Amino acid sequence: MHGRRDSITYVSNCLPPKQGLTPTQINPKESSDAFWREYLSLDVDRTYITEQLNTISKEDFLGHLKPLLGALFLTCLKHMREAPYDDVRKAHAVEIMTVLTRSLLRKSDLAGWEVMEMFAGEVNKSDKFFMDFSATVDDLLGDEKAPAGLRHDVLQLVIIFMCGINQLSPGAYFLRRDMFPAIVSFTKGPETGRFAFEALLLLGLLANFHKSDAAKLNPYLQRISETTDVDYLQKICWAANFASAAAVKAYQDISDDSPPTMASTLGSFLTSLRPDRALASTQVDPPRELFKNQPIEACIVLLPVFEFLTRNPTFVAVLSQGISNDTDKTPANMTPLALTLISLSSYLLTHATSSSSARAISYATLSMNILLAAVEKQEFLRALCESTPYDIRLCRQRLPTLPLVPPPRPPMCALLDTSVLWLRHNLHKRLEVHLYLTCIRLLHRVIWSLQNEHIRLEYGWLQLWKAVIGVLDFLANKLENLDTTGGVEMLLQETIVLLDLVCTKADAFLPSPHAVHELIYELVRSAPTLRKQPLILQSVALQRTTGNPSSVESQASQALSRLLTTNDYYEDKLGSAQARSANKAISIVARDIEQDGIHGVRDTAIETPPLHSEGVIIFLRHVYTDGMALMP
């Protein structure tokens, strides 16, 4: 009993920062192995142990506590690996490893060698320790005979490790061993499948470890590219859909943006007639600070979705088919994953810059790159252009809201609406230039694909033209006051090239002659903005301090020349006819186009746009923080 009392005392003090006593010093009459066996048989008080660990400095862990800490890690790892499943010490070892890992890796400014010292006792023993650690995790995670709860605990342990290790060198040990089969087994297991979201998160973390340096060496990137297991990919869709839907609902719980019904509209009208509401102000946006903590951590699921979408053609097929025939096993009350992703993106992109949150911008960037990757897959783009019975809920929490269009309509319309939301609501002094550039490239790919496939999409194109030209107008008027990290020149050039593509191929993708006439009239209305562009382009080119002009520069110059020629022609027409209303002006433009086509446009082949989503590196700091926050 004396030894047990000493063990209990030891646990309650949990690595006392001043003493750092060894088991032999605590009880000379008991062997170290016996002490640790007794120690691991005791229940683990996570809260108390965490509190105690948080009071210990990094210097103490690397100093007099290091031998004791290394012994504890080795003991836990040994019991994780060797103890039978019915031995409580096995589960306790996993739990203690989890608490220690979380607490230690939260210490600031850790170097890779310091992690090795704390976990393995010393650097020259770290190779064996971390190889054994990764092998033990792989074996337990993939063992279908192991208790589901234990496998789940092991999964959470390795997620905590990968989030805490960030990009430090010890994380590479989990690239030396291919855990993909174990992750698939866990995801598809009848008792562990409910934790598929966490398994998917782990895969995303592993695939992004030193991604730019180890693309050919990372087994997870290769596995993601090559897997054709449709059941597994459908399970991924199921898990990602629930997480994405939860993130959408979190926005909606803050501010109900349900489309108005006849009853709610009538109620609002009657309320406005009350004397105390007669002078009420018009509708305003909800306070931006309400969304400062959005999105919720479940949004982290976008990371592995991006990897599968950009790399795996079978996943693209499953995602595409799910839009119309429910192959991702979507519950009756949920839209398929592809459509939920568009919905989530609309909220992320609408609120991205409203709170000046680097985290919100990071997730918005990831969502925009997902949309870009989606439209760069022809199979997926075609599926988006087919009508679907699902109603895609888009963000209506900031003014001006999008016009309501009742379903059914092709999901591509919702994707274009989401682009409009980004273009409208994020024009600030601190301009996210590269995210705007990604949006312009997305629109370029969509319009090129539509004209190339001869798809005439019924959509409210006018609002898109206004949003795109609005970007040029903003840059023309605010350029000197912008606070950016560069890229304005490329944004201007590619936006002009986009407008030129629209005019050149308008007849091939716009749904009606009237839509073509509206496009040209909108360009004529925007003539002052377009005439400012040569000087703006010259100004940003002079500010370029390094590098040669981009290949887009000459394209932009020629495109702008054509746009201005077209504008001048129709301005002269309208001036000569003394058009005094929009309807009159459009009718004049219509007659001329019907007779001679769009002036200045030549029927030339357009080169296939480059694939901009390939090679994108995702900023992971917020992913690691959110992944850690999701773990117990």
SEBAVO-458666 format. One record per residue (C-alpha): residue number from 0; chain; x, y, z. Coordinates in steps of 0.5 Angstrom, whole numbers, plus 500, padded with zeros to 3 digits. Layout:
PT  seq  mol    u    v    w
PT  NUM    A    X    Y    Z
...
//
This chain:
PT  seq  mol    u    v    w
PT    0    A  500  500  500
PT    1    A  506  505  501
PT    2    A  508  504  494
PT    3    A  501  506  492
PT    4    A  500  512  496
PT    5    A  507  515  494
PT    6    A  504  514  487
PT    7    A  498  517  488
PT    8    A  502  523  491
PT    9    A  506  523  485
PT   10    A  500  523  480
PT   11    A  497  529  485
PT   12    A  503  533  484
PT   13    A  504  531  477
PT   14    A  511  533  475
PT   15    A  513  538  481
PT   16    A  517  543  478
PT   17    A  521  544  483
PT   18    A  523  537  485
PT   19    A  523  533  479
PT   20    A  523  526  483
PT   21    A  525  520  480
PT   22    A  520  514  481
PT   23    A  526  511  485
PT   24    A  527  517  489
PT   25    A  520  517  491
PT   26    A  520  510  493
PT   27    A  527  506  493
PT   28    A  523  500  495
PT   29    A  520  499  489
PT   30    A  522  498  482
PT   31    A  521  503  476
PT   32    A  517  499  472
PT   33    A  513  497  478
PT   34    A  512  504  479
PT   35    A  510  506  472
PT   36    A  505  500  472
PT   37    A  501  503  478
PT   38    A  502  510  476
PT   39    A  498  508  469
PT   40    A  493  504  473
PT   41    A  490  510  476
PT   42    A  485  515  473
PT   43    A  487  521  469
PT   44    A  485  527  472
PT   45    A  486  531  465
PT   46    A  484  538  468
PT   47    A  488  538  474
PT   48    A  494  535  470
PT   49    A  493  540  465
PT   50    A  493  546  470
PT   51    A  499  543  473
PT   52    A  503  542  466
PT   53    A  501  550  464
PT   54    A  505  552  470
PT   55    A  512  549  468
PT   56    A  516  553  464
PT   57    A  519  550  457
PT   58    A  526  551  461
PT   59    A  524  547  466
PT   60    A  522  541  462
PT   61    A  528  542  458
PT   62    A  532  542  464
PT   63    A  532  538  471
PT   64    A  525  535  469
PT   65    A  527  532  462
PT   66    A  529  525  464
PT   67    A  523  524  468
PT   68    A  519  527  462
PT   69    A  522  522  457
PT   70    A  521  516  462
PT   71    A  514  518  462
PT   72    A  513  518  455
PT   73    A  517  512  454
PT   74    A  513  508  459
PT   75    A  506  511  456
PT   76    A  509  509  449
PT   77    A  511  502  451
PT   78    A  504  501  454
PT   79    A  500  504  448
PT   80    A  504  499  444
PT   81    A  504  492  448
PT   82    A  499  492  453
PT   83    A  493  488  451
PT   84    A  486  492  450
PT   85    A  483  490  456
PT   86    A  488  493  460
PT   87    A  486  500  463
PT   88    A  493  502  463
PT   89    A  493  502  455
PT   90    A  488  507  455
PT   91    A  491  511  460
PT   92    A  497  511  457
PT   93    A  494  514  451
PT   94    A  490  519  455
PT   95    A  497  521  459
PT   96    A  500  522  452
PT   97    A  495  526  449
PT   98    A  495  531  455
PT   99    A  502  532  455
PT  100    A  503  533  448
PT  101    A  498  538  448
PT  102    A  501  542  454
PT  103    A  508  541  451
PT  104    A  507  543  444
PT  105    A  503  549  446
PT  106    A  509  552  449
PT  107    A  512  558  445
PT  108    A  517  558  440
PT  109    A  519  551  440
PT  110    A  525  549  436
PT  111    A  525  542  433
PT  112    A  530  539  437
PT  113    A  527  542  443
PT  114    A  521  537  442
PT  115    A  525  531  441
PT  116    A  529  533  447
PT  117    A  522  533  451
PT  118    A  519  527  448
PT  119    A  525  522  447
PT  120    A  529  525  453
PT  121    A  535  527  448
PT  122    A  536  528  441
PT  123    A  540  522  439
PT  124    A  534  518  442
PT  125    A  529  521  438
PT  126    A  529  517  431
PT  127    A  527  511  435
PT  128    A  522  514  439
PT  129    A  518  518  434
PT  130    A  519  512  429
PT  131    A  516  507  435
PT  132    A  511  513  436
PT  133    A  508  513  429
PT  134    A  508  506  428
PT  135    A  504  505  434
PT  136    A  499  510  432
PT  137    A  498  507  425
PT  138    A  497  500  428
PT  139    A  492  502  433
PT  140    A  488  506  428
PT  141    A  488  501  423
PT  142    A  486  495  428
PT  143    A  479  494  427
PT  144    A  479  489  433
PT  145    A  481  495  437
PT  146    A  476  498  441
PT  147    A  473  504  437
PT  148    A  474  509  443
PT  149    A  481  507  444
PT  150    A  482  508  436
PT  151    A  478  515  437
PT  152    A  483  517  442
PT  153    A  489  515  438
PT  154    A  486  519  432
PT  155    A  485  525  437
PT  156    A  492  524  440
PT  157    A  496  524  433
PT  158    A  491  530  431
PT  159    A  494  534  437
PT  160    A  501  532  435
PT  161    A  500  534  428
PT  162    A  497  541  430
PT  163    A  502  542  435
PT  164    A  508  541  431
PT  165    A  506  545  426
PT  166    A  512  545  421
PT  167    A  517  543  425
PT  168    A  522  537  423
PT  169    A  519  531  428
PT  170    A  512  531  424
PT  171    A  516  528  418
PT  172    A  516  522  422
PT  173    A  509  521  420
PT  174    A  511  522  413
PT  175    A  516  516  413
PT  176    A  510  511  415
PT  177    A  504  511  410
PT  178    A  498  511  415
PT  179    A  493  512  409
PT  180    A  490  505  409
PT  181    A  489  506  417
PT  182    A  485  512  416
PT  183    A  481  509  410
PT  184    A  479  503  415
PT  185    A  478  508  421
PT  186    A  473  512  416
PT  187    A  469  506  413
PT  188    A  469  502  420
PT  189    A  462  501  422
PT  190    A  464  503  429
PT  191    A  469  509  428
PT  192    A  465  512  421
PT  193    A  462  517  426
PT  194    A  469  520  427
PT  195    A  470  521  419
PT  196    A  471  528  420
PT  197    A  477  528  425
PT  198    A  480  522  420
PT  199    A  479  527  414
PT  200    A  482  532  418
PT  201    A  488  528  420
PT  202    A  489  526  413
PT  203    A  489  534  411
PT  204    A  494  535  416
PT  205    A  499  530  414
PT  206    A  498  532  406
PT  207    A  500  539  408
PT  208    A  506  538  412
PT  209    A  512  541  408
PT  210    A  507  540  402
PT  211    A  512  545  397
PT  212    A  518  541  399
PT  213    A  516  534  399
PT  214    A  510  534  394
PT  215    A  514  527  391
PT  216    A  516  524  398
PT  217    A  509  525  401
PT  218    A  505  519  401
PT  219    A  499  522  403
PT  220    A  499  527  397
PT  221    A  500  521  392
PT  222    A  495  516  396
PT  223    A  490  522  395
PT  224    A  491  523  388
PT  225    A  491  515  386
PT  226    A  485  512  391
PT  227    A  479  510  387
PT  228    A  475  507  393
PT  229    A  468  510  392
PT  230    A  465  508  398
PT  231    A  471  512  402
PT  232    A  470  518  398
PT  233    A  463  518  399
PT  234    A  464  517  406
PT  235    A  469  524  406
PT  236    A  463  527  402
PT  237    A  458  525  408
PT  238    A  463  528  413
PT  239    A  465  534  410
PT  240    A  458  536  408
PT  241    A  456  536  415
PT  242    A  461  540  418
PT  243    A  460  545  412
PT  244    A  453  545  414
PT  245    A  454  546  421
PT  246    A  459  552  419
PT  247    A  453  555  415
PT  248    A  448  554  420
PT  249    A  453  558  425
PT  250    A  452  564  421
PT  251    A  445  564  420
PT  252    A  444  563  428
PT  253    A  447  570  429
PT  254    A  443  573  424
PT  255    A  437  570  420
PT  256    A  437  571  413
PT  257    A  432  567  411
PT  258    A  429  569  404
PT  259    A  423  573  405
PT  260    A  416  570  405
PT  261    A  409  573  403
PT  262    A  407  573  410
PT  263    A  414  576  413
PT  264    A  414  581  407
PT  265    A  406  583  409
PT  266    A  408  583  417
PT  267    A  414  588  415
PT  268    A  410  592  411
PT  269    A  404  593  417
PT  270    A  409  594  422
PT  271    A  412  600  418
PT  272    A  405  603  418
PT  273    A  405  603  426
PT  274    A  406  611  428
PT  275    A  413  609  432
PT  276    A  416  606  426
PT  277    A  414  611  421
PT  278    A  420  615  421
PT  279    A  424  608  422
PT  280    A  431  608  418
PT  281    A  432  603  412
PT  282    A  434  596  413
PT  283    A  442  596  415
PT  284    A  447  591  415
PT  285    A  448  587  422
PT  286    A  453  589  426
PT  287    A  460  587  424
PT  288    A  463  585  431
PT  289    A  457  580  431
PT  290    A  461  575  426
PT  291    A  468  577  429
PT  292    A  469  569  431
PT  293    A  466  566  425
PT  294    A  467  561  421
PT  295    A  467  556  427
PT  296    A  472  551  427
PT  297    A  469  546  423
PT  298    A  471  550  417
PT  299    A  477  546  417
PT  300    A  474  541  413
PT  301    A  475  545  407
PT  302    A  483  544  407
PT  303    A  482  536  406
PT  304    A  476  538  401
PT  305    A  481  542  397
PT  306    A  486  537  397
PT  307    A  482  531  394
PT  308    A  478  536  389
PT  309    A  485  538  386
PT  310    A  488  532  386
PT  311    A  483  526  385
PT  312    A  479  525  379
PT  313    A  474  520  382
PT  314    A  473  525  388
PT  315    A  471  530  382
PT  316    A  466  525  379
PT  317    A  463  523  386
PT  318    A  462  530  387
PT  319    A  459  532  380
PT  320    A  454  526  380
PT  321    A  452  528  387
PT  322    A  449  534  385
PT  323    A  444  531  381
PT  324    A  443  523  383
PT  325    A  445  523  391
PT  326    A  451  519  390
PT  327    A  454  522  396
PT  328    A  448  519  400
PT  329    A  446  526  402
PT  330    A  440  526  408
PT  331    A  434  528  405
PT  332    A  434  535  409
PT  333    A  441  537  406
PT  334    A  444  539  400
PT  335    A  449  535  397
PT  336    A  456  537  399
PT  337    A  458  541  392
PT  338    A  452  545  393
PT  339    A  453  546  401
PT  340    A  461  548  399
PT  341    A  458  554  395
PT  342    A  453  556  400
PT  343    A  459  556  405
PT  344    A  463  560  401
PT  345    A  458  565  400
PT  346    A  458  567  407
PT  347    A  465  566  408
PT  348    A  466  571  402
PT  349    A  461  576  404
PT  350    A  464  577  411
PT  351    A  471  576  409
PT  352    A  474  583  411
PT  353    A  469  586  415
PT  354    A  472  584  421
PT  355    A  479  585  419
PT  356    A  480  578  421
PT  357    A  486  574  418
PT  358    A  483  568  420
PT  359    A  477  570  416
PT  360    A  481  572  410
PT  361    A  485  565  411
PT  362    A  478  561  410
PT  363    A  475  566  405
PT  364    A  482  564  401
PT  365    A  481  557  402
PT  366    A  474  557  399
PT  367    A  475  561  393
PT  368    A  481  557  391
PT  369    A  476  551  392
PT  370    A  471  554  387
PT  371    A  477  556  382
PT  372    A  479  548  383
PT  373    A  472  546  382
PT  374    A  471  550  375
PT  375    A  477  548  372
PT  376    A  475  541  372
PT  377    A  470  540  366
PT  378    A  466  535  368
PT  379    A  465  538  375
PT  380    A  463  545  371
PT  381    A  458  541  366
PT  382    A  455  539  372
PT  383    A  454  545  375
PT  384    A  451  548  369
PT  385    A  445  543  369
PT  386    A  439  544  373
PT  387    A  438  542  380
PT  388    A  432  541  385
PT  389    A  436  543  391
PT  390    A  435  551  393
PT  391    A  442  553  395
PT  392    A  442  558  400
PT  393    A  446  564  399
PT  394    A  448  569  404
PT  395    A  444  575  405
PT  396    A  447  578  411
PT  397    A  450  585  408
PT  398    A  446  590  403
PT  399    A  445  590  397
PT  400    A  443  583  397
PT  401    A  442  579  391
PT  402    A  436  578  387
PT  403    A  432  572  389
PT  404    A  431  567  384
PT  405    A  426  561  385
PT  406    A  429  554  384
PT  407    A  430  550  380
PT  408    A  436  554  377
PT  409    A  443  551  375
PT  410    A  448  551  381
PT  411    A  453  555  377
PT  412    A  448  561  378
PT  413    A  449  561  385
PT  414    A  457  560  384
PT  415    A  457  566  380
PT  416    A  452  570  385
PT  417    A  458  568  391
PT  418    A  463  571  386
PT  419    A  459  578  386
PT  420    A  458  578  393
PT  421    A  466  578  394
PT  422    A  467  583  389
PT  423    A  461  587  392
PT  424    A  463  587  399
PT  425    A  470  587  400
PT  426    A  473  593  397
PT  427    A  477  597  402
PT  428    A  483  601  403
PT  429    A  487  594  406
PT  430    A  485  591  399
PT  431    A  486  583  399
PT  432    A  489  584  392
PT  433    A  490  576  391
PT  434    A  484  574  393
PT  435    A  480  579  388
PT  436    A  485  576  383
PT  437    A  483  569  384
PT  438    A  476  571  383
PT  439    A  477  574  377
PT  440    A  481  568  374
PT  441    A  475  564  377
PT  442    A  470  568  372
PT  443    A  475  568  366
PT  444    A  475  560  367
PT  445    A  467  560  367
PT  446    A  466  564  362
PT  447    A  471  561  357
PT  448    A  468  554  359
PT  449    A  461  556  357
PT  450    A  463  559  351
PT  451    A  467  553  349
PT  452    A  462  548  351
PT  453    A  457  553  348
PT  454    A  453  553  354
PT  455    A  448  559  354
PT  456    A  447  560  362
PT  457    A  440  563  364
PT  458    A  443  568  369
PT  459    A  442  575  371
PT  460    A  449  577  368
PT  461    A  448  585  369
PT  462    A  449  584  376
PT  463    A  456  581  375
PT  464    A  458  586  370
PT  465    A  457  591  374
PT  466    A  461  588  380
PT  467    A  467  587  375
PT  468    A  467  594  373
PT  469    A  466  596  380
PT  470    A  473  593  381
PT  471    A  476  597  376
PT  472    A  472  604  378
PT  473    A  475  602  385
PT  474    A  482  602  383
PT  475    A  482  608  379
PT  476    A  479  612  384
PT  477    A  483  609  391
PT  478    A  489  607  388
PT  479    A  494  612  391
PT  480    A  491  610  398
PT  481    A  491  603  398
PT  482    A  494  599  403
PT  483    A  496  592  399
PT  484    A  502  587  399
PT  485    A  502  588  391
PT  486    A  499  585  385
PT  487    A  495  591  383
PT  488    A  498  591  376
PT  489    A  496  584  375
PT  490    A  489  585  378
PT  491    A  488  591  373
PT  492    A  490  587  367
PT  493    A  487  580  368
PT  494    A  480  584  369
PT  495    A  481  588  363
PT  496    A  482  581  359
PT  497    A  476  578  362
PT  498    A  472  584  360
PT  499    A  475  583  353
PT  500    A  473  576  353
PT  501    A  466  577  355
PT  502    A  465  582  349
PT  503    A  469  578  344
PT  504    A  465  571  346
PT  505    A  458  574  348
PT  506    A  454  571  343
PT  507    A  457  564  345
PT  508    A  455  564  352
PT  509    A  449  569  354
PT  510    A  442  567  353
PT  511    A  439  572  349
PT  512    A  440  578  345
PT  513    A  438  582  350
PT  514    A  443  580  355
PT  515    A  448  582  349
PT  516    A  445  589  349
PT  517    A  445  590  356
PT  518    A  452  588  357
PT  519    A  454  593  351
PT  520    A  450  598  354
PT  521    A  453  597  361
PT  522    A  460  598  358
PT  523    A  458  605  355
PT  524    A  455  607  362
PT  525    A  462  605  365
PT  526    A  466  609  359
PT  527    A  469  614  364
PT  528    A  472  608  368
PT  529    A  475  605  362
PT  530    A  478  611  360
PT  531    A  482  612  366
PT  532    A  485  605  365
PT  533    A  491  607  361
PT  534    A  494  612  366
PT  535    A  492  607  372
PT  536    A  496  601  368
PT  537    A  502  606  366
PT  538    A  502  608  374
PT  539    A  502  601  377
PT  540    A  507  599  371
PT  541    A  512  605  374
PT  542    A  511  603  381
PT  543    A  514  596  379
PT  544    A  521  595  382
PT  545    A  523  588  380
PT  546    A  522  583  375
PT  547    A  520  584  367
PT  548    A  513  586  365
PT  549    A  508  580  365
PT  550    A  506  576  359
PT  551    A  499  579  361
PT  552    A  501  586  360
PT  553    A  501  586  352
PT  554    A  494  582  352
PT  555    A  491  587  357
PT  556    A  494  593  353
PT  557    A  490  590  346
PT  558    A  484  588  350
PT  559    A  483  595  353
PT  560    A  484  598  346
PT  561    A  479  594  343
PT  562    A  474  596  349
PT  563    A  475  603  348
PT  564    A  474  602  341
PT  565    A  467  599  342
PT  566    A  465  604  347
PT  567    A  467  610  343
PT  568    A  463  607  337
PT  569    A  457  606  341
PT  570    A  457  613  345
PT  571    A  457  616  338
PT  572    A  451  612  336
PT  573    A  448  614  342
PT  574    A  450  621  342
PT  575    A  448  622  335
PT  576    A  441  619  337
PT  577    A  440  623  343
PT  578    A  438  617  347
PT  579    A  435  620  353
PT  580    A  433  614  357
PT  581    A  436  607  358
PT  582    A  431  603  354
PT  583    A  432  608  348
PT  584    A  439  607  349
PT  585    A  439  600  349
PT  586    A  434  599  343
PT  587    A  439  603  339
PT  588    A  445  599  341
PT  589    A  440  593  340
PT  590    A  439  595  333
PT  591    A  446  596  331
PT  592    A  448  590  334
PT  593    A  443  586  330
PT  594    A  445  589  324
PT  595    A  452  589  324
PT  596    A  454  585  331
PT  597    A  458  588  336
PT  598    A  463  593  333
PT  599    A  470  592  334
PT  600    A  470  584  336
PT  601    A  473  579  332
PT  602    A  471  572  332
PT  603    A  478  569  334
PT  604    A  480  563  338
PT  605    A  481  564  345
PT  606    A  487  560  348
PT  607    A  485  556  354
PT  608    A  486  559  361
PT  609    A  492  556  365
PT  610    A  490  552  371
PT  611    A  491  557  377
PT  612    A  489  552  382
PT  613    A  495  547  381
PT  614    A  500  548  386
PT  615    A  496  553  391
PT  616    A  500  553  398
PT  617    A  495  554  404
PT  618    A  496  558  410
PT  619    A  496  553  415
PT  620    A  497  557  422
PT  621    A  489  558  423
PT  622    A  488  551  421
PT  623    A  493  548  426
PT  624    A  490  553  432
PT  625    A  482  551  430
PT  626    A  485  543  429
PT  627    A  487  544  436
PT  628    A  481  547  439
PT  629    A  477  542  436
PT  630    A  480  536  440
PT  631    A  479  535  448
//
